[in-house]
Amino acid sequence: MSVMQRKGFLARGASIALLGVCLGVSGAAAAESHGEQEGEAAWLPSLITETPQEGFALAVTLSQKGVATTQPDAEVRKAQRSEYDEDPDSLIAASHVIATHFQTVAAANDYWRE
């Protein structure tokens, strides 16, 4: 791998890490626990939603949960937000992650066909 390829790979990795911070700040409350404990209800009982709009909201939640699982310290996520919150590439990357989750939710819901 050339130096330029490594730099590009590292830059993409940094963008993805910053994306995670972006998604995680608003979802910190929903993602405080990382696994089910005995007697605790599952945070994701199903991918099935009534409408595409609810499916999109679920896609956002999935993105937030992934970030909070990766970086469980909400203060760290909040502190790093200024590094990416005005970076168009990071914001586009965040949208891409949500879109990927939305594709999964839509498929699980048979694209809301009746």
Stockholm file with secondary structure:
# STOCKHOLM 1.0

chainA/1-114         MSVMQRKGFLARGASIALLGVCLGVSGAAAAESHGEQEGEAAWLPSLITETPQEGFALAVTLSQKGVATTQPDAEVRKAQRSEYDEDPDSLIAASHVIATHFQTVAAANDYWRE
#=GR chainA/1-114 SS CCHHHHHHHHHHHHHHHHHHHHHHHHTTGGGSCCSCCTTCCCSCCCSCCSSHHHHHHHHHHHHHHHHHHHSCCHHHHHHHGGGTTTCHHHHHHHHHHHHHHHHHHHHHTGGGCC
#=GC SS_cons         CCHHHHHHHHHHHHHHHHHHHHHHHHTTGGGSCCSCCTTCCCSCCCSCCSSHHHHHHHHHHHHHHHHHHHSCCHHHHHHHGGGTTTCHHHHHHHHHHHHHHHHHHHHHTGGGCC
//
